[in-house]
Structure formats: C-alpha cells, structure tokens
Amino acid sequence: MPLPLAPLLPLALRLGAVAALGYVAQRLIRRHGQVGRTDQRAEEALDDLDEGLASHRPRGAAGQRNTTFRLRRTFQMGGKTYEIDAGAIARLRLREIE
C-alpha cells in the first residue's frame, strides 16, 4: 500500500517557507550587516552584573535612565547539563537639542 503524502504537504510547505526566510535573512545580514566586535570591558561588566532586573538614574544625569538585567539558569536535558547566562545593559538618554 503506498504511503499517502498529501497530509505531509502542508508541513513540508511550512518548513520550506521557514528555511527560505532564514536563507534570505542570512544573505541580507551578510550584505548589509556590520562586522561585530567584542569589547573586553563590556564582557567584564556583564560578568559583574547581579541576577535580576535593576534600573536607576545616575546623579547629575538629567533625562538618563540605566537598566541592567541578568538571568543565570542551569538545566538538564538528555543526560547533559546546560547553563544559560543572559545579561543586558541598556541606557536611555533623552536630551533637548537647541
């Protein structure tokens, strides 16, 4: 008895669309993207962050707010242990320009 392929067609179309979108995104990033760099000072600042979310206004910096975020978790999957370490430092500055 032959295998019916009609039920697999929508799944194949979706996977093909996702693959094509990923390919186009990769080509656009390579063509128009900038070369990234790693700044050791920024890496050390991210390593020094406390876990959680924090936000503050520096003294004397009117219109500026700094925010930090860090999440560290370990989990096991398939007999292996993985660690997720996500950190972000953001600054929002609003200035009036004459």
Chimera marker file (.cmm) of the C-alpha trace (Angstrom):
<marker_set name="trace">
<marker id="1" x="0.000" y="0.000" z="0.000" r="1" g="1" b="0" radius="0.5"/>
<marker id="2" x="1.521" y="3.349" z="-0.977" r="1" g="1" b="0" radius="0.5"/>
<marker id="3" x="2.178" y="5.968" z="1.682" r="1" g="1" b="0" radius="0.5"/>
<marker id="4" x="-0.185" y="8.957" z="1.377" r="1" g="1" b="0" radius="0.5"/>
<marker id="5" x="1.926" y="12.090" z="1.022" r="1" g="1" b="0" radius="0.5"/>
<marker id="6" x="-0.944" y="14.595" z="0.903" r="1" g="1" b="0" radius="0.5"/>
<marker id="7" x="-1.089" y="15.069" z="4.726" r="1" g="1" b="0" radius="0.5"/>
<marker id="8" x="2.647" y="15.851" z="4.770" r="1" g="1" b="0" radius="0.5"/>
<marker id="9" x="2.413" y="18.562" z="2.108" r="1" g="1" b="0" radius="0.5"/>
<marker id="10" x="1.342" y="21.463" z="4.436" r="1" g="1" b="0" radius="0.5"/>
<marker id="11" x="4.152" y="20.632" z="6.865" r="1" g="1" b="0" radius="0.5"/>
<marker id="12" x="6.707" y="20.481" z="4.040" r="1" g="1" b="0" radius="0.5"/>
<marker id="13" x="5.494" y="23.837" z="2.709" r="1" g="1" b="0" radius="0.5"/>
<marker id="14" x="5.801" y="25.455" z="6.146" r="1" g="1" b="0" radius="0.5"/>
<marker id="15" x="9.284" y="24.054" z="6.703" r="1" g="1" b="0" radius="0.5"/>
<marker id="16" x="10.325" y="25.177" z="3.227" r="1" g="1" b="0" radius="0.5"/>
<marker id="17" x="8.989" y="28.693" z="3.875" r="1" g="1" b="0" radius="0.5"/>
<marker id="18" x="10.880" y="28.916" z="7.180" r="1" g="1" b="0" radius="0.5"/>
<marker id="19" x="14.079" y="27.665" z="5.532" r="1" g="1" b="0" radius="0.5"/>
<marker id="20" x="13.731" y="30.163" z="2.685" r="1" g="1" b="0" radius="0.5"/>
<marker id="21" x="13.095" y="33.009" z="5.124" r="1" g="1" b="0" radius="0.5"/>
<marker id="22" x="16.173" y="32.034" z="7.135" r="1" g="1" b="0" radius="0.5"/>
<marker id="23" x="18.286" y="31.905" z="3.980" r="1" g="1" b="0" radius="0.5"/>
<marker id="24" x="17.107" y="35.337" z="2.831" r="1" g="1" b="0" radius="0.5"/>
<marker id="25" x="17.693" y="36.815" z="6.308" r="1" g="1" b="0" radius="0.5"/>
<marker id="26" x="21.223" y="35.392" z="6.378" r="1" g="1" b="0" radius="0.5"/>
<marker id="27" x="22.019" y="36.856" z="2.951" r="1" g="1" b="0" radius="0.5"/>
<marker id="28" x="20.659" y="40.277" z="3.943" r="1" g="1" b="0" radius="0.5"/>
<marker id="29" x="22.637" y="40.304" z="7.184" r="1" g="1" b="0" radius="0.5"/>
<marker id="30" x="25.833" y="39.379" z="5.365" r="1" g="1" b="0" radius="0.5"/>
<marker id="31" x="25.278" y="42.030" z="2.720" r="1" g="1" b="0" radius="0.5"/>
<marker id="32" x="24.086" y="44.915" z="4.896" r="1" g="1" b="0" radius="0.5"/>
<marker id="33" x="25.234" y="43.932" z="8.368" r="1" g="1" b="0" radius="0.5"/>
<marker id="34" x="28.152" y="45.370" z="10.243" r="1" g="1" b="0" radius="0.5"/>
<marker id="35" x="31.147" y="43.466" z="11.486" r="1" g="1" b="0" radius="0.5"/>
<marker id="36" x="30.683" y="42.793" z="15.175" r="1" g="1" b="0" radius="0.5"/>
<marker id="37" x="33.339" y="43.247" z="17.800" r="1" g="1" b="0" radius="0.5"/>
<marker id="38" x="33.963" y="42.040" z="21.331" r="1" g="1" b="0" radius="0.5"/>
<marker id="39" x="34.898" y="44.658" z="23.910" r="1" g="1" b="0" radius="0.5"/>
<marker id="40" x="36.589" y="43.076" z="26.935" r="1" g="1" b="0" radius="0.5"/>
<marker id="41" x="35.420" y="45.914" z="29.210" r="1" g="1" b="0" radius="0.5"/>
<marker id="42" x="31.809" y="45.220" z="28.240" r="1" g="1" b="0" radius="0.5"/>
<marker id="43" x="32.306" y="41.470" z="28.773" r="1" g="1" b="0" radius="0.5"/>
<marker id="44" x="33.636" y="42.074" z="32.286" r="1" g="1" b="0" radius="0.5"/>
<marker id="45" x="30.789" y="44.486" z="33.073" r="1" g="1" b="0" radius="0.5"/>
<marker id="46" x="28.253" y="41.829" z="32.013" r="1" g="1" b="0" radius="0.5"/>
<marker id="47" x="30.026" y="39.220" z="34.162" r="1" g="1" b="0" radius="0.5"/>
<marker id="48" x="29.807" y="41.549" z="37.198" r="1" g="1" b="0" radius="0.5"/>
<marker id="49" x="26.029" y="42.043" z="36.945" r="1" g="1" b="0" radius="0.5"/>
<marker id="50" x="23.837" y="40.761" z="39.759" r="1" g="1" b="0" radius="0.5"/>
<marker id="51" x="20.999" y="38.446" z="38.831" r="1" g="1" b="0" radius="0.5"/>
<marker id="52" x="17.651" y="40.118" z="38.308" r="1" g="1" b="0" radius="0.5"/>
<marker id="53" x="16.413" y="43.413" z="36.895" r="1" g="1" b="0" radius="0.5"/>
<marker id="54" x="17.639" y="46.800" z="38.135" r="1" g="1" b="0" radius="0.5"/>
<marker id="55" x="17.017" y="50.357" z="36.996" r="1" g="1" b="0" radius="0.5"/>
<marker id="56" x="18.350" y="53.680" z="38.261" r="1" g="1" b="0" radius="0.5"/>
<marker id="57" x="19.042" y="57.306" z="37.366" r="1" g="1" b="0" radius="0.5"/>
<marker id="58" x="22.646" y="58.467" z="37.773" r="1" g="1" b="0" radius="0.5"/>
<marker id="59" x="23.214" y="61.635" z="39.803" r="1" g="1" b="0" radius="0.5"/>
<marker id="60" x="23.556" y="64.729" z="37.680" r="1" g="1" b="0" radius="0.5"/>
<marker id="61" x="22.384" y="62.955" z="34.526" r="1" g="1" b="0" radius="0.5"/>
<marker id="62" x="19.036" y="64.568" z="33.847" r="1" g="1" b="0" radius="0.5"/>
<marker id="63" x="16.936" y="62.614" z="31.398" r="1" g="1" b="0" radius="0.5"/>
<marker id="64" x="19.021" y="59.431" z="31.636" r="1" g="1" b="0" radius="0.5"/>
<marker id="65" x="17.996" y="56.019" z="32.959" r="1" g="1" b="0" radius="0.5"/>
<marker id="66" x="20.227" y="52.952" z="33.159" r="1" g="1" b="0" radius="0.5"/>
<marker id="67" x="18.838" y="49.422" z="33.302" r="1" g="1" b="0" radius="0.5"/>
<marker id="68" x="20.557" y="46.077" z="33.819" r="1" g="1" b="0" radius="0.5"/>
<marker id="69" x="19.275" y="42.522" z="33.547" r="1" g="1" b="0" radius="0.5"/>
<marker id="70" x="20.844" y="39.138" z="34.196" r="1" g="1" b="0" radius="0.5"/>
<marker id="71" x="19.442" y="35.620" z="34.184" r="1" g="1" b="0" radius="0.5"/>
<marker id="72" x="21.501" y="32.538" z="35.026" r="1" g="1" b="0" radius="0.5"/>
<marker id="73" x="19.920" y="29.106" z="34.975" r="1" g="1" b="0" radius="0.5"/>
<marker id="74" x="21.125" y="25.537" z="34.650" r="1" g="1" b="0" radius="0.5"/>
<marker id="75" x="19.015" y="22.696" z="33.351" r="1" g="1" b="0" radius="0.5"/>
<marker id="76" x="19.426" y="19.086" z="32.330" r="1" g="1" b="0" radius="0.5"/>
<marker id="77" x="18.248" y="17.601" z="29.089" r="1" g="1" b="0" radius="0.5"/>
<marker id="78" x="19.100" y="14.209" z="27.724" r="1" g="1" b="0" radius="0.5"/>
<marker id="79" x="21.641" y="13.473" z="30.453" r="1" g="1" b="0" radius="0.5"/>
<marker id="80" x="23.625" y="16.653" z="29.745" r="1" g="1" b="0" radius="0.5"/>
<marker id="81" x="23.713" y="19.804" z="31.859" r="1" g="1" b="0" radius="0.5"/>
<marker id="82" x="23.468" y="23.208" z="30.205" r="1" g="1" b="0" radius="0.5"/>
<marker id="83" x="23.827" y="26.713" z="31.607" r="1" g="1" b="0" radius="0.5"/>
<marker id="84" x="22.050" y="29.785" z="30.267" r="1" g="1" b="0" radius="0.5"/>
<marker id="85" x="23.665" y="33.116" z="31.137" r="1" g="1" b="0" radius="0.5"/>
<marker id="86" x="21.877" y="36.121" z="29.626" r="1" g="1" b="0" radius="0.5"/>
<marker id="87" x="22.798" y="39.676" z="30.516" r="1" g="1" b="0" radius="0.5"/>
<marker id="88" x="21.992" y="43.120" z="29.163" r="1" g="1" b="0" radius="0.5"/>
<marker id="89" x="22.970" y="46.675" z="29.953" r="1" g="1" b="0" radius="0.5"/>
<marker id="90" x="20.873" y="49.456" z="28.474" r="1" g="1" b="0" radius="0.5"/>
<marker id="91" x="20.925" y="53.215" z="28.590" r="1" g="1" b="0" radius="0.5"/>
<marker id="92" x="18.151" y="55.543" z="27.516" r="1" g="1" b="0" radius="0.5"/>
<marker id="93" x="19.104" y="59.191" z="27.252" r="1" g="1" b="0" radius="0.5"/>
<marker id="94" x="16.683" y="61.954" z="26.319" r="1" g="1" b="0" radius="0.5"/>
<marker id="95" x="18.189" y="65.365" z="25.575" r="1" g="1" b="0" radius="0.5"/>
<marker id="96" x="16.776" y="68.548" z="24.171" r="1" g="1" b="0" radius="0.5"/>
<marker id="97" x="18.786" y="69.839" z="21.235" r="1" g="1" b="0" radius="0.5"/>
<marker id="98" x="18.612" y="73.556" z="20.537" r="1" g="1" b="0" radius="0.5"/>
<link id1="1" id2="2" r="1" g="1" b="0" radius="0.2"/>
<link id1="2" id2="3" r="1" g="1" b="0" radius="0.2"/>
<link id1="3" id2="4" r="1" g="1" b="0" radius="0.2"/>
<link id1="4" id2="5" r="1" g="1" b="0" radius="0.2"/>
<link id1="5" id2="6" r="1" g="1" b="0" radius="0.2"/>
<link id1="6" id2="7" r="1" g="1" b="0" radius="0.2"/>
<link id1="7" id2="8" r="1" g="1" b="0" radius="0.2"/>
<link id1="8" id2="9" r="1" g="1" b="0" radius="0.2"/>
<link id1="9" id2="10" r="1" g="1" b="0" radius="0.2"/>
<link id1="10" id2="11" r="1" g="1" b="0" radius="0.2"/>
<link id1="11" id2="12" r="1" g="1" b="0" radius="0.2"/>
<link id1="12" id2="13" r="1" g="1" b="0" radius="0.2"/>
<link id1="13" id2="14" r="1" g="1" b="0" radius="0.2"/>
<link id1="14" id2="15" r="1" g="1" b="0" radius="0.2"/>
<link id1="15" id2="16" r="1" g="1" b="0" radius="0.2"/>
<link id1="16" id2="17" r="1" g="1" b="0" radius="0.2"/>
<link id1="17" id2="18" r="1" g="1" b="0" radius="0.2"/>
<link id1="18" id2="19" r="1" g="1" b="0" radius="0.2"/>
<link id1="19" id2="20" r="1" g="1" b="0" radius="0.2"/>
<link id1="20" id2="21" r="1" g="1" b="0" radius="0.2"/>
<link id1="21" id2="22" r="1" g="1" b="0" radius="0.2"/>
<link id1="22" id2="23" r="1" g="1" b="0" radius="0.2"/>
<link id1="23" id2="24" r="1" g="1" b="0" radius="0.2"/>
<link id1="24" id2="25" r="1" g="1" b="0" radius="0.2"/>
<link id1="25" id2="26" r="1" g="1" b="0" radius="0.2"/>
<link id1="26" id2="27" r="1" g="1" b="0" radius="0.2"/>
<link id1="27" id2="28" r="1" g="1" b="0" radius="0.2"/>
<link id1="28" id2="29" r="1" g="1" b="0" radius="0.2"/>
<link id1="29" id2="30" r="1" g="1" b="0" radius="0.2"/>
<link id1="30" id2="31" r="1" g="1" b="0" radius="0.2"/>
<link id1="31" id2="32" r="1" g="1" b="0" radius="0.2"/>
<link id1="32" id2="33" r="1" g="1" b="0" radius="0.2"/>
<link id1="33" id2="34" r="1" g="1" b="0" radius="0.2"/>
<link id1="34" id2="35" r="1" g="1" b="0" radius="0.2"/>
<link id1="35" id2="36" r="1" g="1" b="0" radius="0.2"/>
<link id1="36" id2="37" r="1" g="1" b="0" radius="0.2"/>
<link id1="37" id2="38" r="1" g="1" b="0" radius="0.2"/>
<link id1="38" id2="39" r="1" g="1" b="0" radius="0.2"/>
<link id1="39" id2="40" r="1" g="1" b="0" radius="0.2"/>
<link id1="40" id2="41" r="1" g="1" b="0" radius="0.2"/>
<link id1="41" id2="42" r="1" g="1" b="0" radius="0.2"/>
<link id1="42" id2="43" r="1" g="1" b="0" radius="0.2"/>
<link id1="43" id2="44" r="1" g="1" b="0" radius="0.2"/>
<link id1="44" id2="45" r="1" g="1" b="0" radius="0.2"/>
<link id1="45" id2="46" r="1" g="1" b="0" radius="0.2"/>
<link id1="46" id2="47" r="1" g="1" b="0" radius="0.2"/>
<link id1="47" id2="48" r="1" g="1" b="0" radius="0.2"/>
<link id1="48" id2="49" r="1" g="1" b="0" radius="0.2"/>
<link id1="49" id2="50" r="1" g="1" b="0" radius="0.2"/>
<link id1="50" id2="51" r="1" g="1" b="0" radius="0.2"/>
<link id1="51" id2="52" r="1" g="1" b="0" radius="0.2"/>
<link id1="52" id2="53" r="1" g="1" b="0" radius="0.2"/>
<link id1="53" id2="54" r="1" g="1" b="0" radius="0.2"/>
<link id1="54" id2="55" r="1" g="1" b="0" radius="0.2"/>
<link id1="55" id2="56" r="1" g="1" b="0" radius="0.2"/>
<link id1="56" id2="57" r="1" g="1" b="0" radius="0.2"/>
<link id1="57" id2="58" r="1" g="1" b="0" radius="0.2"/>
<link id1="58" id2="59" r="1" g="1" b="0" radius="0.2"/>
<link id1="59" id2="60" r="1" g="1" b="0" radius="0.2"/>
<link id1="60" id2="61" r="1" g="1" b="0" radius="0.2"/>
<link id1="61" id2="62" r="1" g="1" b="0" radius="0.2"/>
<link id1="62" id2="63" r="1" g="1" b="0" radius="0.2"/>
<link id1="63" id2="64" r="1" g="1" b="0" radius="0.2"/>
<link id1="64" id2="65" r="1" g="1" b="0" radius="0.2"/>
<link id1="65" id2="66" r="1" g="1" b="0" radius="0.2"/>
<link id1="66" id2="67" r="1" g="1" b="0" radius="0.2"/>
<link id1="67" id2="68" r="1" g="1" b="0" radius="0.2"/>
<link id1="68" id2="69" r="1" g="1" b="0" radius="0.2"/>
<link id1="69" id2="70" r="1" g="1" b="0" radius="0.2"/>
<link id1="70" id2="71" r="1" g="1" b="0" radius="0.2"/>
<link id1="71" id2="72" r="1" g="1" b="0" radius="0.2"/>
<link id1="72" id2="73" r="1" g="1" b="0" radius="0.2"/>
<link id1="73" id2="74" r="1" g="1" b="0" radius="0.2"/>
<link id1="74" id2="75" r="1" g="1" b="0" radius="0.2"/>
<link id1="75" id2="76" r="1" g="1" b="0" radius="0.2"/>
<link id1="76" id2="77" r="1" g="1" b="0" radius="0.2"/>
<link id1="77" id2="78" r="1" g="1" b="0" radius="0.2"/>
<link id1="78" id2="79" r="1" g="1" b="0" radius="0.2"/>
<link id1="79" id2="80" r="1" g="1" b="0" radius="0.2"/>
<link id1="80" id2="81" r="1" g="1" b="0" radius="0.2"/>
<link id1="81" id2="82" r="1" g="1" b="0" radius="0.2"/>
<link id1="82" id2="83" r="1" g="1" b="0" radius="0.2"/>
<link id1="83" id2="84" r="1" g="1" b="0" radius="0.2"/>
<link id1="84" id2="85" r="1" g="1" b="0" radius="0.2"/>
<link id1="85" id2="86" r="1" g="1" b="0" radius="0.2"/>
<link id1="86" id2="87" r="1" g="1" b="0" radius="0.2"/>
<link id1="87" id2="88" r="1" g="1" b="0" radius="0.2"/>
<link id1="88" id2="89" r="1" g="1" b="0" radius="0.2"/>
<link id1="89" id2="90" r="1" g="1" b="0" radius="0.2"/>
<link id1="90" id2="91" r="1" g="1" b="0" radius="0.2"/>
<link id1="91" id2="92" r="1" g="1" b="0" radius="0.2"/>
<link id1="92" id2="93" r="1" g="1" b="0" radius="0.2"/>
<link id1="93" id2="94" r="1" g="1" b="0" radius="0.2"/>
<link id1="94" id2="95" r="1" g="1" b="0" radius="0.2"/>
<link id1="95" id2="96" r="1" g="1" b="0" radius="0.2"/>
<link id1="96" id2="97" r="1" g="1" b="0" radius="0.2"/>
<link id1="97" id2="98" r="1" g="1" b="0" radius="0.2"/>
</marker_set>
